[in-house]
Amino acid sequence: MNKLPFILLFCFATAQLSAQTDTLGLPSPTEDLLEGYSQGQDEDGSFDYNDLLDRLSHLRRRPLDLNQATANDLAEFPFLTDLQRIALPEYRSKYGNLVSIFELQAVPGYDVATIKQLLPFVSVKEPGLLDQAPQTISNSRHQVLLRWSRQLEEKAGYKMPNDSIPSRYAGSPDQLYFRYRFTKGDRISAGITAEKDAGEAFFKGSNKKGFDFYSAHVFIKNPIRRVKSLALGDYSVTMGQGLLIYQGFAPRKSALSTLVSRSGKQLRPFTSVSEFDFFRGAAAIIDLGKKLELLAFASTRQRDANLDTEDDTEDPDAFFATSLQTSGLHRTASELADRGAIRQNSAGATLKYRGRRLQVGANALYEHLDKPLQRRQDLYNQFYFNGQTLLNLSLDYGFTLRNVYFFGETARSRNGAISAVNGLVAALDRRVDVAIVLRNFDRDYQSLNAKPFAETSGGLNEKGAYFGLQAQPTKRWRINAYFDQWRHDWLRFGVDAPSNGNEWLGRVTFTQKRKLEAYAQLRSEKKEENYSGEPTQVDRLTVRHNLQGRLHLALKLGPAVEWRSRLDLGSSAASGTTIEGMSIFQEFIIKPLSSPFTASTRFAIFSTGGYDVRFYSFERDVLNDFSIPAYYDRGSRFYANLGYRLSSELRLELRYATTYYPGVEEVGTGNEATIGNRRSEVKVQLRGEF
């Protein structure tokens, strides 16, 4: 495909630029976090975007009072650095409560761009009126959300079985989602969530009770004296820097180059539809006095697992799990056989000291599986956890010294292996922040839930050093950059020898108040993998070099219309072969101030040499949902979203999206294959709040 016409179109379409904040959804920096997270999805194969989206959506409806917010409360905003979270309580302790949100400009580390990101989610109550509003029924809200979606083209899994389709899907192509949530101020949250994925049965077969997945929670703040939080049902837990556990969205490397530490709330209600990344039972945070608090929890739940047994035994109790599944899909006979095949019992505790500038935590996590985990042995996974019982212990800390925040965690698994991560974020002056993260993970460290800041998941078999920089030489210009170097001392899947890698990113952003945003970005990644050329007796390694450049420009056409354009160019070189690719899109976001209608639409064209050159791009969707597809091969993509506010309580949203692959007779493989060169999806959502 000739790239020149599209590049000229891009330059013409974006002669003027856009605003900082997405008028229909998340702040632009949060999109950067999500796209950065997608870059690493092939490393762990599972991730949950909706956890973050639901938290921000809740804060949009229940803004956080900045005059009461602690540093821990501000951790809900993924685009704030540790220094910014700490700076606000420090400012209030010196100068008293804020009079206006815009007084944030006087708080160290808060610039106009940061304040604009916060605006939809925060408020400032009038001094003297705090805590005087009675907790009456007027604080109570009921939220109901119904969503239906379906792919229009029929997949092979819905047809009659044949030699190429041995097992058809158990249910219809419809994907259904239901959620009810009751809240009373910020003290009480209770709700139920239910989901049926496409291909799963509904009120028949394996799901005679309706949906394939149900989740329920009750979460209460300060229910009784000394109990700060109480969770019943499904909940999420975070500990330290993620070497033991970090449930929910955990940021990876992104253009937000100084957001590197794990600093989320220790205990949250679980409201997402991830079918593995949560606990089910009870948990509480107890105030022990003298700045000490205790988080304690217990959980029991069924997990999907692939079971096997020894060939020469007839003992029904001799089954073992060869892997734990995380897809949450139960469509075929084999997937249904894995459903709830193993019970995971978990218990843990964190004893934390919270001083003004120092926080220290001692963490313990115990896991027990009712059937042993016995992976199929390969060289690369011989140090992975096998067995039924796992115990992890760790110490974590956070410490502020003037304009520097230090953080870290050191963890030990039951086999004696050690993993550690330590870092700092420093404000060199009001315009320059730097971040450093050093990590050293033993190859035999074992954990079922670790998600530290690193190149790979699991907190094992990695040594590395990360350096990040954010500089704002003027109000309109910002520079973000990072460099990460790592080494794996043992084999990995698809890498049959110890290996090295490095990655760097540079971005220069120009903004103009309420009107302009533009950035140019270059990202390079080099990592070793098995050589794919002529076969040899022993696999040798080669370096794959992925290089991608991006221009992102936009124009605020008026108070109700925003226009965005993006051009991505990239290449991937390995084993003596280089492939290239490009992607370009044009997008309109429309939100009239006095109209019940909102809309957004995008048209994208992409042409790449294959999956190794792919471009991730955040797509707007119905509220509380979104996607980040990878554009690769050759084709085009279009989507349109339309929202209409039926009343002050009800909102209806529609979405249509389609991807076209010219010259292709079939899209996908196996049960997911469709005849033709197009993939299309429709989605309808009704959301009410009373």
WOTA-V42880 format. One record per residue. N is the residue number from 0. SS is DSSP state (H for helix, E for strand, - for the rest). Layout:
<<N	SS> <N	SS>>
This chain:
<<0	-> <1	-> <2	-> <3	H> <4	H> <5	H> <6	H> <7	H> <8	H> <9	H> <10	H> <11	H> <12	H> <13	-> <14	-> <15	-> <16	-> <17	-> <18	-> <19	-> <20	E> <21	-> <22	-> <23	-> <24	-> <25	-> <26	E> <27	H> <28	H> <29	H> <30	H> <31	H> <32	H> <33	H> <34	H> <35	H> <36	H> <37	H> <38	H> <39	-> <40	H> <41	H> <42	H> <43	H> <44	-> <45	-> <46	-> <47	-> <48	H> <49	H> <50	H> <51	H> <52	H> <53	H> <54	H> <55	H> <56	H> <57	H> <58	H> <59	H> <60	H> <61	-> <62	-> <63	E> <64	E> <65	-> <66	-> <67	-> <68	-> <69	-> <70	H> <71	H> <72	H> <73	H> <74	-> <75	-> <76	-> <77	-> <78	-> <79	-> <80	-> <81	H> <82	H> <83	H> <84	H> <85	H> <86	H> <87	H> <88	H> <89	H> <90	H> <91	H> <92	H> <93	H> <94	H> <95	-> <96	-> <97	-> <98	-> <99	-> <100	H> <101	H> <102	H> <103	H> <104	H> <105	H> <106	-> <107	-> <108	-> <109	-> <110	-> <111	H> <112	H> <113	H> <114	H> <115	H> <116	H> <117	H> <118	H> <119	H> <120	H> <121	E> <122	E> <123	-> <124	-> <125	-> <126	-> <127	-> <128	-> <129	-> <130	-> <131	-> <132	-> <133	-> <134	-> <135	-> <136	H> <137	H> <138	H> <139	E> <140	E> <141	E> <142	E> <143	E> <144	E> <145	E> <146	E> <147	E> <148	E> <149	E> <150	E> <151	-> <152	-> <153	-> <154	E> <155	H> <156	H> <157	H> <158	-> <159	-> <160	-> <161	-> <162	-> <163	-> <164	-> <165	-> <166	-> <167	-> <168	-> <169	-> <170	-> <171	-> <172	-> <173	-> <174	E> <175	E> <176	E> <177	E> <178	E> <179	E> <180	E> <181	E> <182	E> <183	E> <184	-> <185	-> <186	-> <187	E> <188	E> <189	E> <190	E> <191	E> <192	E> <193	E> <194	E> <195	E> <196	-> <197	-> <198	-> <199	-> <200	-> <201	-> <202	-> <203	E> <204	-> <205	-> <206	E> <207	-> <208	-> <209	-> <210	-> <211	-> <212	E> <213	E> <214	E> <215	E> <216	E> <217	E> <218	E> <219	E> <220	E> <221	E> <222	E> <223	E> <224	-> <225	-> <226	E> <227	E> <228	E> <229	E> <230	E> <231	E> <232	E> <233	E> <234	E> <235	E> <236	E> <237	E> <238	-> <239	-> <240	-> <241	-> <242	-> <243	-> <244	-> <245	E> <246	-> <247	-> <248	-> <249	-> <250	-> <251	-> <252	-> <253	-> <254	-> <255	-> <256	-> <257	-> <258	-> <259	-> <260	-> <261	-> <262	-> <263	-> <264	-> <265	-> <266	E> <267	E> <268	E> <269	-> <270	-> <271	-> <272	-> <273	-> <274	-> <275	-> <276	-> <277	-> <278	E> <279	E> <280	E> <281	E> <282	E> <283	E> <284	E> <285	E> <286	E> <287	E> <288	E> <289	-> <290	-> <291	E> <292	E> <293	E> <294	E> <295	E> <296	E> <297	E> <298	E> <299	E> <300	E> <301	E> <302	E> <303	-> <304	E> <305	E> <306	E> <307	E> <308	-> <309	-> <310	-> <311	-> <312	-> <313	-> <314	-> <315	H> <316	H> <317	H> <318	-> <319	E> <320	E> <321	E> <322	E> <323	E> <324	-> <325	-> <326	-> <327	-> <328	-> <329	-> <330	-> <331	-> <332	H> <333	H> <334	H> <335	H> <336	H> <337	H> <338	-> <339	-> <340	-> <341	E> <342	E> <343	E> <344	E> <345	E> <346	E> <347	E> <348	E> <349	E> <350	E> <351	E> <352	E> <353	E> <354	-> <355	-> <356	-> <357	E> <358	E> <359	E> <360	E> <361	E> <362	E> <363	E> <364	E> <365	E> <366	E> <367	E> <368	E> <369	E> <370	E> <371	E> <372	E> <373	-> <374	-> <375	-> <376	-> <377	-> <378	-> <379	-> <380	-> <381	-> <382	-> <383	-> <384	-> <385	-> <386	E> <387	E> <388	E> <389	E> <390	E> <391	E> <392	E> <393	E> <394	E> <395	E> <396	E> <397	E> <398	E> <399	E> <400	E> <401	-> <402	-> <403	E> <404	E> <405	E> <406	E> <407	E> <408	E> <409	E> <410	E> <411	E> <412	E> <413	-> <414	-> <415	-> <416	-> <417	E> <418	E> <419	E> <420	E> <421	E> <422	E> <423	E> <424	E> <425	E> <426	E> <427	E> <428	E> <429	-> <430	-> <431	E> <432	E> <433	E> <434	E> <435	E> <436	E> <437	E> <438	E> <439	E> <440	E> <441	-> <442	-> <443	-> <444	-> <445	-> <446	-> <447	-> <448	-> <449	-> <450	-> <451	-> <452	-> <453	-> <454	-> <455	-> <456	-> <457	-> <458	-> <459	-> <460	-> <461	E> <462	E> <463	E> <464	E> <465	E> <466	E> <467	E> <468	E> <469	E> <470	E> <471	-> <472	-> <473	-> <474	-> <475	-> <476	E> <477	E> <478	E> <479	E> <480	E> <481	E> <482	E> <483	E> <484	E> <485	E> <486	E> <487	E> <488	-> <489	-> <490	-> <491	E> <492	-> <493	-> <494	E> <495	-> <496	-> <497	-> <498	E> <499	E> <500	E> <501	E> <502	E> <503	E> <504	E> <505	E> <506	E> <507	E> <508	E> <509	E> <510	E> <511	E> <512	-> <513	-> <514	-> <515	E> <516	E> <517	E> <518	E> <519	E> <520	E> <521	E> <522	E> <523	E> <524	E> <525	E> <526	E> <527	E> <528	E> <529	E> <530	-> <531	-> <532	-> <533	-> <534	-> <535	-> <536	-> <537	-> <538	-> <539	-> <540	E> <541	E> <542	E> <543	E> <544	E> <545	E> <546	E> <547	E> <548	E> <549	E> <550	E> <551	E> <552	E> <553	E> <554	E> <555	E> <556	-> <557	-> <558	-> <559	-> <560	E> <561	E> <562	E> <563	E> <564	E> <565	E> <566	E> <567	E> <568	E> <569	E> <570	E> <571	E> <572	E> <573	E> <574	-> <575	-> <576	E> <577	E> <578	E> <579	E> <580	E> <581	E> <582	E> <583	E> <584	E> <585	E> <586	E> <587	E> <588	E> <589	E> <590	E> <591	-> <592	-> <593	-> <594	-> <595	-> <596	E> <597	E> <598	E> <599	E> <600	E> <601	E> <602	E> <603	E> <604	E> <605	E> <606	E> <607	E> <608	-> <609	-> <610	-> <611	-> <612	-> <613	-> <614	E> <615	E> <616	E> <617	E> <618	E> <619	-> <620	-> <621	-> <622	-> <623	-> <624	-> <625	-> <626	E> <627	E> <628	E> <629	E> <630	E> <631	-> <632	-> <633	E> <634	E> <635	E> <636	E> <637	E> <638	E> <639	E> <640	E> <641	E> <642	E> <643	E> <644	E> <645	-> <646	-> <647	-> <648	-> <649	E> <650	E> <651	E> <652	E> <653	E> <654	E> <655	E> <656	E> <657	E> <658	E> <659	E> <660	-> <661	-> <662	-> <663	-> <664	-> <665	E> <666	E> <667	-> <668	-> <669	H> <670	H> <671	H> <672	-> <673	E> <674	E> <675	-> <676	-> <677	E> <678	E> <679	E> <680	E> <681	E> <682	E> <683	E> <684	E> <685	E> <686	E> <687	E> <688	E> <689	->>
